[in-house]
Amino acid sequence: MAAKVWIECALNGAWTRERQPSIPISVDEIVADGIACAEAGAAIIHLHAYDVATGRQRDDYDIYAPIIEGIRSKVDAIVYPTLPIAGSGYAGDLRSATERYSHLEKLARNGLAEWAVVDPGSAVFTRYDEIARGEAGFTYFNPDDHFREGMRIAAAYNVRPSFAIYEAGCARLGAATAVAMPKVPAPIYRFMFSEEFCFGFPPRPPFLDAHVALLDELAPGAPWMVAGLGVDIRPLIPQTIAHGGHIRVGLEDRPWDVRETNRALVEEAVRLVRADGAEPATAAEVRASCAAADMALQRGSAYVLKYE
């Protein structure tokens, strides 16, 4: 039987149309794009809500709710929101943990949050082009109390955390906290590669091997995928499939100022997955795989935390 590979599409990110001109930002645009990507083969849709008047990210329940409902009404897909990218000028200043996650808790309370961005640890988002111009970048802040607030919501409402793994310490913090909070569903680990930013690893095979080796020590059998920002992860797809991982594509993750569409990126991902002898997973198959990971985590048979 062919391996089932999850395909996630990250529709827009916080970059605004100044940096990524083709992203959808209005409710209707995001809904239409999400439906198109799900129909093309993406089982998972990730999105950032926008204030159309300002052209900037706005994490408001009243914007997220109709987007999630609109996509779900037409296709079966796992649709999940982001959180403010604290530390930048893209989505406001650092607020309290409760304020930052307030939209997520309301979505969860109303049955509209199946997965959630819950990022363990901060990361340096300085870009190489900024360095060349002598400009300062910024740090994406995720203080521990913010991370734990996201995990609290995940435990209270059975929302699956999707961890962005920018550095090795993110995986260590995330795995340790998942073990310490047994009511949290089994997390998804997203290995975040980049070519344009200074965080983490560039998308080359030895570095994917390093991520996988560490996760095998921290949480054997945990579901993971390759993703990133300012990056082309296509060269890693064959290795990812061989290791049993999954993939994320989309305009959020691509280098800035590309002239591409999310649907075309998903269609290409489907072709590449099939070229390696695997098949794109449906949303139902993703949920079934996650349920199995939950059972393993509860039994303690597949997830083992090693304290040094």
Buried (B, 14 or more C-beta within 10 A) or exposed (E): EEBBBBBBBBBBBBBBEEEBEBBBBEBEBBBBBBBBBBEBBBBBBBBBBBBEEEEBBBBBBEBBBBBBBBBBEBBEBBBBBBBBBBBBEBBBEBBEBEBBBBBBBBBBEEEBBBBBBBBBBBBBBBBBEBEEEEEEBBBBBBBEEBBBBBBBBBBEBEBBBBBBBBBBEBBBBBBBBBBEBEEBBBBBBBBBBBBBBBBBBEBEEEBBEEBBEBBEEBBEBBBBBBBBBBBBBBEBBBBBBEBEBBBBBBBBBBBBEEEBBBBEBBBBBBEBBBEBEBBBBBBEBBBEBBEBBBEBBBEEEBBBBEEE
